[in-house]
């Protein structure tokens, strides 16, 4: 039940958004028990975003997950997400933040797991 939300100040075309979505579907397997079959992805492009006082290309990625993945798994996913954004949007690695939010409660289909 993961959700990955990408916010970037870059413009993201439909084809690039689809490539990012597909790549994130593969990347989420870095977290044990997670798969594209349960992944929801959001991409907010042309987001007003400044980092280090500059509006040069940057991104903040929020990963919400049910449960508590191991630190190493999250580190692996961070690397994969960073590679996806640098490959598809040419955002420098040092201008990408990835944050994680885990919860023991997750609702779907009218009730909680």
Backbone bond lengths (Angstrom), bond angles and torsions (degrees), N, CA, C in turn:
res aa  C-N    CA-C-N  psi(-1)  N-CA   C-N-CA  omega(-1)  CA-C   N-CA-C  phi
1 X - - - 1.441 - - 1.528 111.34 -
2 X 1.290 119.51 42.79 1.462 119.28 178.95 1.527 112.14 -81.98
3 X 1.320 113.86 155.34 1.461 122.27 172.69 1.518 106.74 -131.86
4 X 1.320 116.28 127.38 1.461 121.41 176.55 1.517 107.70 -117.14
5 X 1.326 116.00 121.72 1.455 122.06 179.41 1.525 108.79 -115.95
6 X 1.320 116.30 120.01 1.459 123.02 -179.84 1.519 108.70 -104.85
7 X 1.323 115.51 122.85 1.466 120.85 174.44 1.521 106.97 -116.44
8 X 1.321 115.72 126.87 1.452 120.00 -179.48 1.520 110.26 -142.50
9 X 1.318 115.61 152.19 1.456 119.80 176.30 1.531 111.75 -86.85
10 X 1.311 116.81 2.43 1.461 122.36 176.85 1.528 110.67 -87.05
11 X 1.335 116.72 153.65 1.463 121.17 172.40 1.520 106.98 -80.67
12 X 1.332 116.31 135.23 1.462 121.75 -178.70 1.529 108.26 -120.56
13 X 1.322 116.26 113.99 1.466 119.87 179.13 1.529 109.44 -70.02
14 X 1.309 115.61 164.94 1.457 120.46 179.60 1.517 112.82 -59.41
15 X 1.318 117.21 -41.38 1.466 119.81 -178.61 1.531 111.28 -69.67
16 X 1.320 117.26 -36.62 1.471 120.42 177.89 1.532 109.23 -70.19
17 X 1.319 117.70 -40.54 1.463 120.74 177.49 1.523 110.02 -59.29
18 X 1.329 117.13 -41.60 1.455 120.83 179.14 1.532 110.81 -65.16
19 X 1.320 117.28 -39.31 1.466 121.01 178.09 1.533 110.85 -65.71
20 X 1.336 116.53 -42.26 1.468 120.21 177.68 1.525 109.95 -62.49
21 X 1.330 117.17 -45.52 1.466 121.84 179.22 1.521 110.94 -58.73
22 X 1.315 117.52 -45.79 1.460 121.49 179.73 1.524 111.85 -65.43
23 X 1.324 116.26 -41.62 1.464 120.41 179.25 1.523 111.41 -66.20
24 X 1.323 117.29 -38.64 1.461 120.28 176.71 1.528 110.62 -65.43
25 X 1.338 116.80 -32.26 1.457 120.99 176.59 1.519 112.14 -61.99
26 X 1.315 116.26 -34.99 1.467 120.49 175.98 1.523 110.42 -78.08
27 X 1.321 116.90 -40.39 1.468 122.00 -175.88 1.523 112.89 -64.88
28 X 1.328 117.37 -32.60 1.466 120.15 -174.69 1.516 112.04 -62.30
29 X 1.317 117.48 -19.29 1.464 120.24 178.84 1.532 111.60 -67.06
30 X 1.321 118.04 -7.97 1.472 121.03 173.29 1.528 110.27 -62.24
31 X 1.326 116.33 -25.50 1.456 120.94 177.24 1.531 107.85 -93.65
32 X 1.316 118.24 117.48 1.465 121.18 -177.76 1.530 111.79 -53.26
33 X 1.331 114.85 132.44 1.455 121.04 177.81 1.515 114.57 84.08
34 X 1.321 118.32 -1.83 1.473 120.81 -179.30 1.525 109.00 -104.37
35 X 1.335 115.36 144.16 1.457 120.22 -179.04 1.524 110.30 -147.46
36 X 1.318 114.93 166.63 1.457 120.47 178.37 1.525 111.16 -62.38
37 X 1.338 116.71 -25.69 1.454 120.71 -178.89 1.524 113.72 -60.08
38 X 1.324 117.35 -22.21 1.463 121.83 179.41 1.527 112.52 -118.90
39 X 1.319 117.30 4.03 1.464 121.46 -175.79 1.520 111.98 -83.07
40 X 1.328 115.75 133.11 1.455 122.29 170.33 1.527 106.89 -111.84
41 X 1.326 116.96 135.65 1.461 122.41 -177.15 1.520 109.28 -125.30
42 X 1.327 116.31 136.27 1.452 122.28 172.31 1.519 108.66 -123.55
43 X 1.315 117.02 141.86 1.467 121.45 176.53 1.521 107.80 -131.09
44 X 1.317 114.53 117.00 1.465 120.96 178.11 1.519 107.56 -110.14
45 X 1.322 116.11 102.78 1.468 119.32 -179.69 1.521 110.87 -94.91
46 X 1.320 114.87 169.02 1.466 122.97 -177.40 1.540 111.26 51.01
47 X 1.314 114.80 34.49 1.465 123.29 178.44 1.527 107.92 -76.01
48 X 1.306 117.72 138.36 1.471 120.34 177.49 1.519 108.27 -72.26
49 X 1.324 114.75 104.02 1.454 120.79 -171.65 1.523 109.57 -139.64
50 X 1.316 115.22 126.64 1.462 121.78 176.50 1.513 108.23 -122.49
51 X 1.311 116.57 141.46 1.450 122.04 176.03 1.518 107.35 -137.38
52 X 1.325 115.66 131.08 1.467 121.76 -176.43 1.523 111.26 56.59
53 X 1.340 115.61 33.79 1.457 121.37 177.30 1.510 114.87 77.74
54 X 1.326 117.59 7.13 1.463 121.88 -175.60 1.519 110.82 -123.52
55 X 1.334 115.87 147.97 1.457 119.92 174.76 1.534 111.53 -99.79
56 X 1.333 116.91 23.76 1.462 120.42 172.98 1.529 107.97 -61.51
57 X 1.349 118.22 162.34 1.461 120.23 -176.99 1.528 112.88 -49.03
58 X 1.342 115.15 130.32 1.461 122.21 -178.28 1.523 108.76 -155.92
59 X 1.333 115.26 166.41 1.465 120.01 177.47 1.518 109.82 -153.28
60 X 1.328 114.95 148.58 1.454 123.29 168.74 1.525 105.65 -121.76
61 X 1.316 115.81 129.20 1.459 121.07 -178.46 1.520 107.62 -119.44
62 X 1.322 115.82 126.50 1.460 121.64 179.57 1.528 108.30 -109.45
63 X 1.319 115.30 123.14 1.456 121.42 179.99 1.525 107.59 -112.43
64 X 1.318 116.72 115.68 1.465 122.43 177.18 1.521 107.74 -106.44
65 X 1.336 116.17 131.50 1.463 120.03 -177.76 1.520 111.32 -137.03
66 X 1.306 114.37 147.85 1.453 122.75 172.71 1.519 107.03 -83.38
67 X 1.314 116.81 124.37 1.456 120.31 -177.67 1.516 111.35 98.10
68 X 1.309 115.42 -168.23 1.468 121.52 -177.11 1.525 110.34 -130.83
69 X 1.326 117.42 91.27 1.460 119.61 179.35 1.531 111.57 -64.49
70 X 1.314 116.54 154.95 1.457 122.34 177.25 1.523 110.09 -67.38
71 X 1.316 116.21 149.52 1.464 122.00 -178.87 1.525 111.84 -56.34
72 X 1.330 117.95 -41.48 1.467 120.66 -178.94 1.524 111.53 -64.79
73 X 1.333 116.98 -37.46 1.463 120.63 178.09 1.526 110.64 -64.85
74 X 1.331 116.48 -41.54 1.468 119.60 177.86 1.527 110.55 -66.68
75 X 1.321 117.21 -37.23 1.463 120.63 177.27 1.537 110.46 -62.44
76 X 1.326 116.13 -42.41 1.463 121.10 177.59 1.526 110.44 -61.89
77 X 1.332 116.82 -44.75 1.465 120.62 179.46 1.521 110.56 -63.93
78 X 1.312 118.07 -39.83 1.469 120.60 177.48 1.527 110.42 -57.24
79 X 1.327 116.98 -44.08 1.462 120.49 177.87 1.515 112.11 -61.20
80 X 1.319 115.85 -43.22 1.466 120.19 -179.72 1.530 111.24 -65.03
81 X 1.337 116.67 -44.54 1.468 120.59 179.31 1.526 109.93 -61.91
82 X 1.314 116.52 -43.90 1.461 120.76 179.55 1.526 110.47 -59.62
83 X 1.320 117.08 -45.42 1.467 120.61 178.19 1.522 111.55 -60.69
84 X 1.320 117.62 -42.26 1.467 121.80 -179.58 1.522 110.50 -60.43
85 X 1.325 116.97 -45.28 1.468 119.48 -177.36 1.521 112.18 -73.36
86 X 1.322 117.67 -36.58 1.476 118.48 178.04 1.521 110.32 -69.33
87 X 1.322 117.76 -36.74 1.470 120.83 179.96 1.522 112.77 -70.74
88 X 1.326 117.42 -38.12 1.464 120.92 -173.77 1.522 114.81 -95.24
89 X 1.331 116.94 -26.45 1.468 119.56 -175.75 1.526 113.13 -123.19
90 X 1.305 117.71 -1.35 1.473 122.35 -180.00 1.525 112.38 57.33
91 X 1.331 115.94 33.68 1.462 119.91 174.53 1.523 107.14 -84.37
92 X 1.331 117.91 129.11 1.468 119.74 178.40 1.525 111.08 -59.51
93 X 1.320 115.91 143.90 1.472 122.32 -178.37 1.530 112.09 -55.09
94 X 1.329 116.28 -36.24 1.465 119.54 -176.26 1.528 112.94 -83.91
95 X 1.350 116.32 11.18 1.466 120.58 175.52 1.530 110.74 -121.86
96 X 1.330 115.70 26.94 1.461 122.06 178.73 1.527 108.81 -126.08
97 X 1.314 115.66 123.86 1.465 121.79 171.70 1.518 108.05 -105.21
98 X 1.326 116.43 143.67 1.464 122.27 172.88 1.518 106.78 -128.69
99 X 1.328 116.43 123.21 1.466 120.29 178.62 1.525 109.13 -117.96
100 X 1.327 114.81 151.78 1.459 121.72 -176.35 1.525 110.56 -121.97
101 X 1.332 114.38 139.01 1.451 122.11 176.64 1.525 107.05 -131.45
102 X 1.323 116.82 117.31 1.463 119.21 177.85 1.523 109.16 -112.87
103 X 1.335 115.05 151.34 1.455 120.06 -177.40 1.529 110.12 -145.48
104 X 1.328 116.92 146.41 1.464 119.62 174.55 1.534 111.64 -83.86
105 X 1.328 117.03 -6.87 1.463 122.04 -178.22 1.521 109.85 -121.55
106 X 1.332 115.62 130.02 1.460 120.09 179.02 1.513 106.96 -146.95
107 X 1.324 116.41 125.41 1.455 121.09 -179.28 1.507 112.46 -97.59
108 X 1.318 114.91 143.91 1.471 121.85 177.28 1.523 108.37 -160.74
109 X 1.287 115.62 140.50 1.458 121.49 174.02 1.524 112.43 58.42
110 X 1.324 115.55 35.46 1.457 120.80 174.35 1.520 116.46 87.97
111 X 1.339 117.92 1.09 1.453 119.91 176.66 1.532 109.95 -152.44
112 X 1.323 115.97 175.21 1.473 120.19 -178.59 1.514 110.80 -100.72
113 X 1.328 114.29 152.05 1.467 120.45 174.75 1.499 108.72 -72.72
